[in-house]
Amino acid sequence: TRQRIGYVPADLKFPDRMTSIDYLDFVGRLCGMMRTARRARLAYLLRAADLVADSSQSIRFLSTGMRTRLAIAASLMHDPELLIWD
């Protein structure tokens, strides 16, 4: 069921020491995506969320808006059938 749903909670929590790239890669691995598909999707979502310039910066230094865009990108990482954005 988890692989069919993309979820963004109201109270966003991210690992402090990860970058946006690391986090999206981690989410893709959790969803069982192959490395090549994961990397291509990750690059696409970073561009779509306008996070490319800050993608190597630790998530803890991102603004609230950037964290929200990262959460949305993560929810779309595995191209889910259903999106739940709280």
C-alpha positions in Angstrom: 0.0 0.0 0.0 2.8 2.4 0.9 4.1 2.3 -2.7 0.8 3.4 -4.1 0.5 6.5 -1.8 2.4 9.8 -1.7 2.1 11.6 1.6 3.1 15.1 2.9 2.3 15.5 6.6 1.4 18.9 8.2 4.4 18.8 10.5 7.4 18.1 8.3 10.4 16.2 9.8 13.6 15.5 8.0 16.9 14.0 8.9 19.2 16.9 9.9 22.3 15.8 8.2 20.9 14.8 4.8 20.9 17.0 1.7 17.9 17.1 -0.6 19.7 14.8 -3.0 20.4 12.3 -0.2 16.8 12.5 1.1 15.1 11.9 -2.3 17.5 9.1 -3.0 16.6 7.5 0.4 12.9 7.8 -0.3 13.4 6.2 -3.8 15.3 3.3 -2.2 12.5 2.8 0.4 10.0 2.6 -2.5 12.1 -0.1 -4.2 13.2 2.0 -7.2 16.2 0.9 -9.2 19.2 3.2 -9.1 19.0 4.6 -12.7 15.2 5.3 -12.4 15.8 6.8 -8.9 18.5 9.2 -10.2 16.5 10.3 -13.2 13.4 11.0 -11.1 15.4 12.7 -8.4 17.0 15.1 -10.9 13.6 15.8 -12.5 11.9 16.6 -9.2 14.8 18.8 -8.0 14.4 20.9 -11.1 10.6 20.9 -10.9 10.7 22.0 -7.2 13.3 24.6 -8.0 15.8 23.1 -5.5 18.8 22.4 -7.8 20.8 25.3 -6.5 20.4 24.2 -2.9 20.4 20.5 -3.4 23.8 19.9 -1.8 23.0 22.0 1.3 21.9 20.3 4.5 18.1 20.2 4.8 18.4 21.9 8.2 19.5 25.1 6.5 16.6 25.2 4.0 13.8 27.7 4.4 10.3 26.5 5.4 9.1 26.9 1.8 12.0 24.9 0.5 11.4 22.1 3.0 7.8 22.1 1.9 8.8 21.8 -1.8 11.2 19.0 -0.8 8.4 17.1 0.9 6.2 17.5 -2.1 9.0 16.2 -4.4 9.5 13.2 -2.0 5.8 12.4 -2.1 6.0 12.3 -5.9 9.3 10.4 -6.1 7.7 7.0 -6.9 4.9 8.3 -9.0 2.1 7.3 -6.7 -1.5 6.6 -7.6 -2.8 8.6 -4.6 -1.5 11.8 -3.1 -2.3 12.9 0.5 -1.0 16.3 1.3 -2.1 17.3 4.8 
